[in-house]
């Protein structure tokens, strides 16, 4: 009978540092912002302010951790309106 497979530290490190394929289903930043605005307009409220801030930063906005979510969403609205459509 074979002994159970044990993960060596070296193998774990190799797997950790191995290149991984890029996520081909990633949503573009502009589309994430449009989806956020559509959800807010439909009556939803963002539950994760960090995600809203991340979307704002991806659009090139300087967003403070202490900024109100509502203010950030309005700034995202303005930024999306200025972006060229694809």
Backbone as a chain_set.jsonl record, in Angstrom:
{"seq": "XXXXXXXXXXXXXXXXXXXXXXXXXXXXXXXXXXXXXXXXXXXXXXXXXXXXXXXXXXXXXXXXXXXXXXXXXXXXXXXXXXXXXX", "coords": {"N": [[0.841, -1.171, 0.0], [0.531, 2.238, -0.832], [2.069, 5.034, 0.749], [0.271, 7.844, 2.078], [-0.039, 10.741, 0.0], [2.1, 13.424, 0.561], [2.349, 16.843, 0.781], [5.044, 18.651, -0.135], [7.013, 21.377, 1.107], [8.488, 22.653, -0.846], [7.174, 21.9, -3.219], [4.721, 23.115, -2.762], [5.467, 25.812, -2.802], [6.371, 26.029, -5.452], [3.965, 25.643, -6.843], [2.575, 27.835, -5.939], [3.985, 29.98, -7.015], [3.834, 29.489, -9.698], [2.897, 30.4, -12.991], [-0.314, 31.558, -13.721], [-3.175, 31.145, -15.814], [-4.646, 34.021, -17.321], [-7.696, 35.556, -16.301], [-10.14, 35.196, -18.522], [-12.711, 35.992, -18.552], [-13.012, 38.397, -17.354], [-14.603, 41.395, -16.42], [-14.77, 44.448, -18.122], [-13.671, 47.644, -16.814], [-15.31, 49.85, -17.343], [-17.77, 48.63, -17.904], [-18.32, 47.432, -15.442], [-18.76, 49.729, -13.924], [-21.024, 50.784, -15.208], [-22.855, 48.726, -14.684], [-22.993, 48.935, -11.891], [-24.138, 51.501, -11.579], [-26.605, 51.051, -12.837], [-27.714, 49.165, -11.102], [-27.969, 50.673, -8.76], [-29.756, 52.638, -9.644], [-31.951, 51.037, -10.009], [-32.828, 50.713, -7.513], [-31.246, 49.389, -5.736], [-28.814, 49.012, -3.107], [-25.399, 49.514, -2.614], [-23.581, 47.086, -0.932], [-20.974, 46.761, -0.303], [-18.666, 49.0, 0.304], [-15.972, 49.099, -0.375], [-15.802, 47.841, -2.839], [-17.164, 49.641, -4.464], [-15.43, 51.812, -4.246], [-13.204, 50.649, -5.468], [-14.081, 50.372, -8.107], [-14.343, 53.069, -8.772], [-11.655, 53.91, -8.55], [-10.554, 52.364, -10.583], [-11.537, 53.671, -12.752], [-10.029, 55.882, -12.736], [-10.42, 57.763, -10.782], [-9.675, 59.609, -7.805], [-10.209, 58.236, -4.817], [-11.186, 58.488, -1.55], [-10.842, 56.495, 1.4], [-12.609, 57.23, 3.285], [-14.654, 58.494, 2.063], [-18.068, 59.155, 1.331], [-20.305, 56.641, 0.182], [-22.394, 57.331, -1.51], [-21.518, 59.759, -2.599], [-19.286, 58.889, -4.02], [-20.487, 57.237, -5.908], [-21.895, 59.123, -7.408], [-19.743, 60.527, -8.505], [-18.687, 58.492, -10.063], [-20.761, 58.2, -11.899], [-20.531, 60.616, -13.324], [-17.985, 60.282, -14.402], [-18.351, 58.024, -16.055], [-20.127, 59.086, -17.887], [-18.455, 60.804, -19.239], [-16.696, 59.106, -20.51], [-15.69, 57.644, -23.614], [-17.992, 55.854, -25.651], [-18.001, 52.37, -26.505]], "CA": [[0.0, 0.0, 0.0], [1.302, 3.466, -0.927], [1.832, 5.999, 1.822], [-0.509, 8.981, 1.565], [0.742, 11.808, -0.614], [2.329, 14.583, 1.415], [2.741, 18.033, 0.05], [6.291, 19.204, 0.377], [7.052, 22.843, 1.102], [9.011, 23.069, -2.138], [6.108, 21.744, -4.203], [3.723, 24.142, -2.462], [6.011, 27.074, -3.274], [6.351, 25.986, -6.921], [2.583, 25.843, -7.281], [2.181, 29.197, -5.601], [4.653, 30.917, -7.916], [3.598, 29.116, -11.095], [2.029, 31.36, -13.672], [-1.696, 31.105, -13.901], [-3.788, 31.797, -16.965], [-5.432, 35.203, -16.981], [-9.134, 35.367, -16.328], [-10.627, 35.71, -19.792], [-14.076, 36.448, -18.376], [-12.997, 39.621, -16.559], [-15.486, 42.433, -16.931], [-14.062, 45.724, -18.237], [-13.978, 48.615, -15.759], [-16.465, 50.671, -17.751], [-18.983, 47.828, -17.757], [-18.571, 47.303, -13.999], [-19.332, 50.993, -13.473], [-22.385, 50.869, -15.747], [-23.675, 47.775, -13.928], [-23.195, 49.507, -10.561], [-25.102, 52.595, -11.692], [-27.911, 50.456, -13.151], [-28.228, 48.536, -9.881], [-28.372, 51.745, -7.841], [-30.962, 53.239, -10.217], [-33.055, 50.093, -9.853], [-33.233, 50.71, -6.111], [-30.325, 48.626, -4.906], [-27.803, 49.762, -2.379], [-24.156, 48.743, -2.582], [-23.282, 46.606, 0.408], [-19.533, 46.734, -0.094], [-18.091, 50.273, -0.129], [-14.652, 48.872, -0.967], [-16.007, 47.516, -4.255], [-17.509, 50.901, -5.127], [-14.182, 52.567, -4.325], [-12.357, 49.985, -6.45], [-14.593, 50.743, -9.43], [-13.965, 54.462, -8.973], [-10.211, 53.99, -8.791], [-10.285, 51.77, -11.899], [-11.889, 54.687, -13.749], [-9.067, 56.975, -12.639], [-10.796, 58.716, -9.748], [-9.019, 59.5, -6.506], [-11.298, 57.97, -3.883], [-10.755, 58.314, -0.17], [-11.51, 55.414, 2.141], [-13.619, 57.827, 4.157], [-15.675, 59.147, 1.241], [-19.398, 58.529, 1.374], [-20.575, 55.8, -0.999], [-23.27, 58.081, -2.411], [-20.684, 60.731, -3.321], [-18.45, 58.144, -4.963], [-21.349, 56.784, -7.003], [-22.151, 60.284, -8.263], [-18.513, 60.79, -9.259], [-18.598, 57.428, -11.07], [-21.742, 58.57, -12.932], [-19.946, 61.68, -14.146], [-16.845, 59.705, -15.13], [-18.865, 57.143, -17.119], [-20.722, 59.94, -18.915], [-17.373, 61.416, -20.014], [-15.954, 58.078, -21.238], [-16.218, 57.343, -24.951], [-18.665, 54.541, -25.723], [-17.298, 51.423, -27.39]], "C": [[0.895, 1.247, 0.0], [1.046, 4.358, 0.289], [1.048, 7.181, 1.255], [0.419, 10.082, 1.043], [0.878, 12.966, 0.369], [2.869, 15.709, 0.557], [4.021, 18.577, 0.641], [6.234, 20.722, 0.284], [7.548, 23.356, -0.246], [7.935, 22.974, -3.223], [5.035, 22.817, -4.004], [4.19, 25.491, -3.005], [6.029, 27.135, -4.8], [4.945, 26.264, -7.448], [2.118, 27.271, -7.023], [2.746, 30.199, -6.605], [4.435, 30.608, -9.395], [2.652, 30.127, -11.731], [0.66, 30.734, -13.889], [-2.274, 31.8, -15.118], [-4.625, 32.99, -16.507], [-6.902, 34.885, -17.125], [-9.687, 36.009, -17.594], [-12.06, 36.218, -19.687], [-14.134, 37.716, -17.539], [-13.862, 40.683, -17.233], [-14.703, 43.742, -17.012], [-14.548, 46.721, -17.178], [-15.204, 49.45, -16.094], [-17.773, 49.904, -17.552], [-19.328, 47.618, -16.284], [-19.236, 48.563, -13.465], [-20.774, 51.141, -13.957], [-23.321, 49.936, -14.994], [-23.975, 48.3, -12.526], [-24.251, 50.603, -10.605], [-26.499, 52.062, -11.979], [-28.526, 49.825, -11.905], [-28.709, 49.583, -8.886], [-29.651, 52.402, -8.342], [-32.179, 52.344, -10.064], [-33.483, 49.974, -8.394], [-32.317, 49.919, -5.207], [-29.374, 49.543, -4.166], [-26.541, 48.915, -2.341], [-23.805, 48.357, -1.153], [-21.795, 46.643, 0.719], [-18.919, 48.042, -0.6], [-16.72, 50.116, -0.773], [-14.774, 48.56, -2.454], [-16.352, 48.775, -5.053], [-16.249, 51.746, -5.292], [-13.245, 51.976, -5.376], [-12.794, 50.336, -7.871], [-14.208, 52.182, -9.749], [-12.491, 54.616, -9.293], [-9.847, 53.422, -10.166], [-10.618, 52.753, -13.021], [-10.978, 55.899, -13.681], [-9.416, 58.025, -11.606], [-9.933, 58.516, -8.508], [-10.125, 59.389, -5.468], [-10.721, 57.726, -2.502], [-11.497, 57.149, 0.467], [-12.674, 55.949, 2.95], [-14.721, 58.539, 3.386], [-17.003, 58.403, 1.377], [-19.644, 57.769, 0.08], [-21.426, 56.566, -2.007], [-22.481, 59.093, -3.235], [-19.829, 60.035, -4.377], [-19.272, 57.678, -6.156], [-21.655, 57.943, -7.948], [-20.92, 60.634, -9.102], [-18.317, 59.739, -10.35], [-19.559, 57.709, -12.214], [-21.152, 59.599, -13.898], [-18.807, 61.115, -14.997], [-17.315, 58.825, -16.284], [-19.471, 57.982, -18.249], [-19.649, 60.564, -19.802], [-16.604, 60.403, -20.854], [-16.552, 57.872, -22.627], [-16.886, 55.976, -24.954], [-17.95, 53.672, -26.75], [-18.129, 51.053, -28.577]], "O": [[1.884, 1.312, 0.73], [-0.076, 4.421, 0.792], [1.159, 7.481, 0.066], [1.505, 10.313, 1.576], [-0.11, 13.428, 0.939], [3.745, 15.512, -0.286], [4.058, 18.929, 1.82], [5.491, 21.277, -0.526], [7.074, 24.383, -0.732], [7.808, 23.876, -4.051], [4.506, 23.359, -4.975], [3.404, 26.229, -3.599], [5.734, 28.18, -5.38], [4.769, 27.034, -8.392], [1.356, 27.837, -7.806], [2.066, 31.148, -6.995], [4.821, 31.402, -10.252], [1.733, 30.635, -11.09], [0.522, 29.549, -14.195], [-1.898, 32.932, -15.421], [-5.232, 32.962, -15.437], [-7.306, 34.063, -17.948], [-9.698, 37.233, -17.718], [-12.573, 36.813, -20.634], [-15.207, 38.079, -17.057], [-13.848, 40.839, -18.454], [-14.032, 44.107, -16.047], [-15.686, 46.648, -16.713], [-16.036, 49.722, -15.228], [-18.764, 50.466, -17.086], [-20.503, 47.624, -15.918], [-20.16, 48.49, -12.654], [-21.644, 51.573, -13.201], [-24.456, 50.306, -14.694], [-25.087, 48.131, -12.026], [-25.153, 50.635, -9.768], [-27.477, 52.565, -11.426], [-29.731, 49.941, -11.682], [-29.741, 49.4, -8.241], [-30.544, 52.694, -7.546], [-33.308, 52.829, -9.997], [-34.4, 49.216, -8.076], [-32.592, 49.793, -4.014], [-29.16, 50.694, -4.549], [-26.61, 47.718, -2.063], [-23.743, 49.212, -0.269], [-21.401, 46.565, 1.883], [-18.676, 48.184, -1.798], [-16.344, 50.918, -1.627], [-13.927, 48.978, -3.244], [-15.889, 48.951, -6.179], [-16.024, 52.33, -6.352], [-12.57, 52.715, -6.092], [-11.953, 50.569, -8.738], [-13.792, 52.482, -10.868], [-12.119, 55.363, -10.197], [-8.946, 53.931, -10.834], [-10.049, 52.676, -14.11], [-11.123, 56.837, -14.465], [-8.776, 59.075, -11.554], [-9.516, 57.4, -8.199], [-10.888, 60.332, -5.261], [-9.868, 56.857, -2.316], [-12.64, 56.856, 0.114], [-13.612, 55.217, 3.266], [-15.622, 59.124, 3.987], [-17.039, 57.181, 1.518], [-19.235, 58.21, -0.993], [-21.208, 56.466, -3.215], [-22.739, 59.267, -4.426], [-19.672, 60.535, -5.49], [-18.799, 57.721, -7.292], [-21.671, 57.758, -9.165], [-21.045, 60.995, -10.272], [-17.835, 60.056, -11.438], [-19.22, 57.486, -13.376], [-21.26, 59.467, -15.117], [-18.688, 61.441, -16.178], [-16.742, 58.873, -17.372], [-19.346, 57.634, -19.423], [-19.893, 60.827, -20.98], [-15.928, 60.785, -21.809], [-17.77, 57.919, -22.798], [-16.391, 55.042, -24.323], [-17.378, 54.163, -27.723], [-17.691, 50.269, -29.419]]}, "num_chains": 1, "name": "protein.A"}
